[in-house]
Amino acid sequence: MKAELKPVLMFDSGIGGLTVLREARVLMPERGFIYVADDAGFPYGGWEEEALKKRIISLFEKLLAEHDPEVCVIACNTAFTLVGADLRAAFPQMTFVGTVPAIKPAAERTRSGLVSVLATPGTVRRAYTRDLIQSFASQCHVRLVGSENLARMAEAYVRGEGVADEAVASEIAQCFVEKDGRKTDIVVLACTHYPFMANVFRRLAPWPVDWIDPAEAIARRARSLVPLVQDAEHPDNQDFAVFTSGRPDFPTRRLMQGFGLTVRV
């Protein structure tokens, strides 16, 4: 009889973490996945920091007790840059894989030296983000662009709702900088929701740039921390989604089904 493998828990404020789930599934086909969307708290960008910390830690007390995962992937820049250290301190027995703005690879790739980080206001405010810039991109000109609306737009877009080009263009416009004959050549997508709209961003950009999606790197990190069990079979009773509101709408349920997830209420 084969041992039952523990699942991988994927956490986000909404449905943006599906971009990470998609990559993680490729690398960990033998594992089941539990996708947790804190839609009752979405969006995180406008939360007061201490209140959001308490909320996320309280959620994880319940999630870890109920699901006993192998590893937890915090597929949300806003959440991890705020509460990653607190989660590790509160639950030392659990392995947490975080999501942080991909500033280091951006600094390594840029040719013009002009890099923009497209994020939520919460991620832009974090000292964590500024420490990354100081540590890995001090020789670059890094512009932090905090969007109030893009996460909501991306949620609507991936559900099949219409999003006006003019509204999207307005949100990304500040990413494009011209300075001393040089132009921004890399934009870091520092919110897991944003890659859903990458093709829209490319179409609306005033000039071509490299849009960095961190999903694959996060998935590789998770795979490196999850034991590979030879000949293990994917469990039948896993791969489901939990919404903290308990009331995901029909388009969201349909989206989850498209990602191979049943919705548990």
N, C-alpha and C positions, 0 to 999 in steps of 0.2 A: 504494500500500500504506500503510495507516494505521499510525502508530507505536504500539508496545505501551506502554500506560500502566503505571507502577509502582503496586503495590498500597498500600493503607493497612494498617498493622499495628496491631492493637488488643490491648493487653496487660492482663491482670488476674491476680490470685491464683487466681481461680476462674471462675465463670460470671456474676458480677455485671456485668462489662463488656458483656454482651449488651444491657443497657438502653441503653448508649451506642451500640453497633453499630446497634441498631434505628433510632435517630435519624440516625446518620451516613449510613446507606444512603439515606435519603430525600433528603438534601442532596447526596450524591455518587453518583448512580446509575451514572455511567460508570466508577467505580473498582471494582476487586476488593478484597476484604478478607481478611486473614489474622488469625484470632483465636487468640491464644496464652494458654492458661490454665496458670499455674504450680501445678497441683493437687498436685504433689509437695511444694510448700512451703506449701500452704494449711493453716490460715489464717495470715496474716502477723502478726496482732495480738500473738501471744505470742513472736515472734522477738526475739533480742538484736540491737540496731540494727546494729552493725558486721558481724555475720554476714549479716544480710539485705541490707545494701548490697553486700557482696561477691558474694552469690548473684545478685542482679538484674543487676549490671554484667557478671558472667560470662555470664549467659543472653543478654544483649544483644550481647555480642561474637559469639556464634554466630548469633543471629537476624538481625542486620544483614548478616553475611557470606553467610548462606544465602538471604535473601529480598529484600535490597536495596529496602526500601520507600521510598515517596515521603515519608511522614511516620509517626511512631509516636505513638499515643495511649495514654498511661498511664491506663487507665480504673480507677484504684484510688487512693483518697485515701491509704491507709496507705503505699503504695509511693512515690507522687509526693512527698508531704510529707517523706519520708525521703531519697530518692535522686534526686529530680528534678535538682537542681543538679549532682550527681556525674555523672549520665548526660550532661547537656549538656557538661560539661567533658571527659568521656572520649570522646565522639563528636561533636565540634563540627561535623562535616559533616552531621549528621542533625538534622531538626526534630522536637522533642518537644512534644506537647500534653499538658498536665497536668490533673489533677483535684484540686481543692482544695475544702474545705468552702465552701458558698455563703453565707458570713457577710455579705458586702457586700450582696447583694440582700435578705437577710433583714432587715438593719438598716434598709434603705430602705423595706421594706414594713410592718414591724411598727407597730401602733398602740398596743399596750399597753406596748411597750418590753421585754417579756419574751420572749426567744428561747432555744430549746434547740437544741443540736447533738447529734444522735444519730450516734455513730461507733463505730469499733473502739477498744479501749484504746490501740493504737499511735497513731492519729490524735489522740486526746485528749491524749496525752503530748507531742506534738510542739511545740517552740517555734514552728514555722511556724504552727500553728493559733492559738496565743495572740497571735502577731504580727498575724494577720488581725483578731482581735477588737480589739486595741489600735488598729489602723489604721482600721478601718471601723465598729466597733460599740462604741466607748468610752462612748457615751451610753446603751447598752442594758444590761440585766441578762442576761448570756449564761450559760446553764448547759450545761456539757459533760457528756454522758452516754456513758460508754464501755461498750459491751455486749460481753461475752465470747462470747455465744452466737448473736446474731442472724444473723451471716453464715452460720453453719452451718444455722440454721433456714431462711433464705431459699433456700439451695441445695437443701435437702430439699423445701421448699414448691414451688419451680418445677419440680422433677422429679416432682411429683405425690404426694409422701409426706405423710402427715398431720402437722400441727404443732398442739399443744394451745393453745387460746386462752389458758389460764391462764399458760402459759410465755411466750407473746408479751407478754401484758399486763404480766407481771412485768418484762420487759426494757425496756419503754417507759415504765413508770410514772413514773420520775424526770424525764421530760421535762416533766411538767405541774406548773407552779408557780403558786400563788396568793400575791399580795403586795399589800398595801394596796388591796384591792378590785380589783386587776387580775389577769389570767390570761395564761399563755403563749398567744400566738396564732400563732406560727410555729415549726415544727420543721424544721431542716435535716437532710436525709438525707445524711450525710457518709460513706456507703459505697455503692458502686454496686450492691451486692446488695440493699439495702433497698427500692428502688422496686418490686421484685417483690412485696413484701408491703404496698404502700401501702393497698390496699383493706382488708386485715386491720387495719392500724393505725387507719384511719378508723373502722372498726366498733367497735374496742375502746377508742378514746380516750374519756376521761371528758367531754370537750367538744370541739367542732369547732376544728381548727387548720388552718393552711395548711402542707402538707407540701411542702418545696422539693426537687424532683428536678433535679439539675444536668445530666442527660444531654443535653438539647437545647442548652444553652449550650456544652457541650464540643464537641458536633457542629458547631455554628456556627463555633466557633473553628478547628476542624480544616478545615472547608470554606474558611475565609478564607485558609488557608495552603497549600492544595492547588490548583495551577493548574487552571483550568477549560478543558478542551479541547473545542472545538465539534465536534459530530458524532462524538465518540468512542463506540465501542461497548463495552459491558461485556464484559470478557474471559471466555472460556469456562473457562479452566484455573485460575481463582482462586476465592475464597470457600471457604476451608477452615479447619479448626480444628486446632491442635496442642496436645496435653496433655503436660506435662513428665514425667508419670508413665509415659506411653505405654500406660496401661491405663484409659481412661475406661469406666465401666460402661454397661450397656445403656440405662438411663433418660437418662444424659447424652448418649449418642450420638443417641438419639431426639430429645432437646431440640435438639441442634445441627442435626439435619435439619430440625426445625421452623423454625429460623432460616435455612435455606438454606445450611448449611455441611456439607461433607463432613469426616470426621475422618481425618486422616493420622496414621499410626502410624510 
